[in-house]
Amino acid sequence: MAEYENRCGTIEIRNIEPSDFAALGREHDLVVVAPGKRSFGEYFGERPDVSPYAKPQRHLAVGFWDGVEQTDPRAVTMSISPGHGELLDLPITTFDGWASALLCENVPGGDLEILMTQKESDDPDAYRQLLLDKLKVHHPTVYKRIDQSRFRLMRPGDILQGAVRPVIRDDYRLLDDGTVVLALGDAHSTVDPVTGQGANSASFEAQVVADAIIEDEIVDERFAKNVALRRRERVDGLSAWVNTMIATPTPPHLQKLLGAMSQMRTLCDEFTENFSHPHRNGDMVATPERVDAAIARHASLGAATASGKVA
Ligand SMILES: Cc1cc2nc3c(=O)[nH]c(=O)nc-3n(C[C@H](O)[C@H](O)[C@H](O)COP(=O)(O)OP(=O)(O)OC[C@H]3O[C@@H](n4cnc5c(N)ncnc54)[C@H](O)[C@@H]3O)c2cc1C
C-alpha cells in the first residue's frame, strides 16, 4: 500500500456498494470490484455452465495449531479419508512463529462434519479433544506428528469454521455511460480452498488486468472482453480441477490418479508443479481417458528411464 502511494496512487478506505459505482465511474476510467466472496458478488450474474454446485461441498474448519511436528523437508501434506474428507497440513508463519494450519475439508453428512458445526468458542478444550479423536481415526499420519502436551491454538480465536460455495461469475458489467465494472478475485471466481488456489488466482487476475491496462489505450467493452478471454483458460480450468477434487463421491478416475501418484514420482511431480498452472490439472482430471493418458505417459517415461533411454 505504501508503494502504491509512493507511485502517486490514492488509497481511501470506506464501504462501497453497487449504488456507488456510477459516481466512481464518473471519476475513473475503470471500476474494479474485488470485495471477496461474501459481499456483492451477486451484482455479477453466475455462469451456470462452470458453476455446478448449488451449495458448499465441504464444511470447513481451519485453525493455526501449535504442537504439530513439521515434515522434513517442510511441506504441505494432504491426507484423505474417503467419504469423510481431506486434511491439509499447511506450514504457516504466525505472529508467534511456525504453526500448522490444519485445514479440515469435511464432507457434509460425514463423520468429520462436526468439526465445522461444533463451535470451538463454546468449549475450546472439548473441541481440542474432539479434533484429536477425529484425527486419530481419519488422518492418522498427521495425528502421529502431534505432541499432545503442546497441542493448542496458537492464539485464542485462531480458528475459522464455515463453508464456501464454488461459483464463477460474469466478468464485467457496463454502466449506462459505458464505464466498465470488472469483477476480480473471489468476486469473480470463488473456489473451495482444498487446493489452496483462491488468492493465487486473484493475484493472477490482477496481473492480467494490470497488463491489459498498460497495453490498451482505451477502457471499453472490448478491453473487458480481452481481459475475460485472457484469464478464462486458467480460471475456468482451475475451477474445473477443484470442483472435481471436491466431488462426492470421489470420481473413480480421480481415485485412480491419486493411487497412481502414490506409485509414480514423476506423475506426482507433474501434478504438484501444476499448482503453478492449475488449468493443466483441470485438463488432466477432466475425463477418465485423460487420466489414463497421463498415467501411460509417465509409465513409459519410467520404463525409458529404467532402460537408460532418458537421462
Ligand atoms: C479456509 C480458507 C483457506 C484458504 N487457503 C488458501 C491458500 O492456501 N492459498 C490461496 O491462494 N488461497 C486460499 N484461500 C482463498 C483466499 O483466501 C481467497 O481466494 C482470497 O482472499 C480472495 O482475495 P480477494 O481479494 O478476492 O478477496 P478478499 O481477500 O476477501 O478481500 C476482499 C476485501 O474487500 C473488503 N470488502 C468487502 N466488502 C466491501 C465493501 N462493501 N466495501 C469495501 N470493501 C469491502 C473486505 O474487507 C476485504 O478486505 C483460502 C480461503 C479459505 C476460506
The ligand as an ORCA input file, in Angstrom:
! r2SCAN-3c Opt
* xyz 0 1
  C     -10.105    -21.595      4.876
  C      -9.521    -20.972      3.660
  C      -8.213    -21.260      3.290
  C      -7.656    -20.692      2.152
  N      -6.370    -21.026      1.800
  C      -5.828    -20.502      0.684
  C      -4.492    -20.834      0.304
  O      -3.804    -21.605      0.967
  N      -3.996    -20.284     -0.841
  C      -4.725    -19.424     -1.621
  O      -4.229    -18.954     -2.653
  N      -5.994    -19.078     -1.267
  C      -6.556    -19.589     -0.142
  N      -7.854    -19.243      0.215
  C      -8.622    -18.343     -0.656
  C      -8.274    -16.877     -0.438
  O      -8.437    -16.526      0.913
  C      -9.195    -16.009     -1.299
  O      -9.296    -16.548     -2.592
  C      -8.643    -14.587     -1.424
  O      -8.581    -13.991     -0.155
  C      -9.526    -13.746     -2.356
  O      -8.978    -12.453     -2.451
  P      -9.920    -11.224     -2.784
  O      -9.001    -10.035     -2.799
  O     -10.749    -11.500     -3.974
  O     -10.958    -11.112     -1.570
  P     -10.661    -10.901     -0.004
  O      -9.317    -11.375      0.384
  O     -11.854    -11.485      0.677
  O     -10.660     -9.324      0.164
  C     -11.841     -8.574     -0.033
  C     -11.664     -7.228      0.659
  O     -12.785     -6.387      0.324
  C     -13.281     -5.783      1.505
  N     -14.703     -5.516      1.303
  C     -15.733     -6.412      1.281
  N     -16.879     -5.805      1.084
  C     -16.604     -4.487      0.931
  C     -17.414     -3.327      0.698
  N     -18.722     -3.418      0.550
  N     -16.794     -2.117      0.625
  C     -15.454     -2.005      0.757
  N     -14.641     -3.076      0.988
  C     -15.226     -4.289      1.068
  C     -13.014     -6.794      2.595
  O     -12.971     -6.160      3.856
  C     -11.636     -7.350      2.175
  O     -10.592     -6.552      2.664
  C      -8.424    -19.796      1.356
  C      -9.738    -19.480      1.735
  C     -10.295    -20.060      2.864
  C     -11.718    -19.719      3.242
*
